[in-house]
Amino acid sequence: ALLKHSREDLEKLLKKKNIKKLKVKWILALFLIYREDFQEAYDLLIENASSETAKDSDHKSSLEIQNELWRDKFHLGTLQLLLGNPERAEKLLRESNLIKQTPEGANNHGVALILIGKRDLAHKSFKTALSIFPSYQDANKNLVLPDGKFPKITTTEIRVNPSRSEYTS
């Protein structure tokens, strides 16, 4: 269903519903990633990278700002991987891991390291991902990946903690 709609149509709908600018950015970016329009998603994020965070920093906690900065670096790095630029991806994903250590960030950093020929460092990244989330399949598969096989890139943020619907009363 998402493939039949344009970015412009979705953007108009979101603005009509008075969705906040920062949420619109992420909805559009994830929409474009799903559609495999990686360059357009990258351009959108570069155009809007952390600008809303900086603009609204008086109204946000330091944790919210940190999460937004991490999200920008993680997705920009992941998109660089998907666009075939592992050197750029490695730098962005290393920066995302310095902001906040996550399993998907560590996994994708490991993917970038494999693609630039640093297999030993890549294995450390995959092990870091697994230390945070032991049942993380992408990192498990990448850790035992045979030479010549392309590693698994995680394209979205993953949920490690239970959602509200999984809480019991």
Salt bridges, closest charged atoms under 4 A:
GLU11 OE1 - ARG7 NE 3.74
GLU11 OE2 - LYS15 NZ 3.75
ASP37 OD2 - ARG35 NE 3.36
GLU40 OE2 - ARG7 NH1 3.29
GLU52 OE2 - LYS21 NZ 3.96
GLU52 OE2 - LYS55 NZ 3.27
GLU68 OE2 - LYS25 NZ 3.34
GLU68 OE1 - ARG71 NH1 3.22
ASP72 OD1 - LYS25 NZ 2.85
GLU90 OE2 - ARG94 NE 2.94
GLU90 OE2 - HIS109 NE2 2.86
GLU95 OE1 - LYS73 NZ 2.69
GLU95 OE2 - LYS91 NZ 2.58
ASP147 OD1 - ARG119 NE 3.34
GLU157 OE2 - ARG71 NE 2.86
GLU157 OE2 - HIS75 NE2 3.18
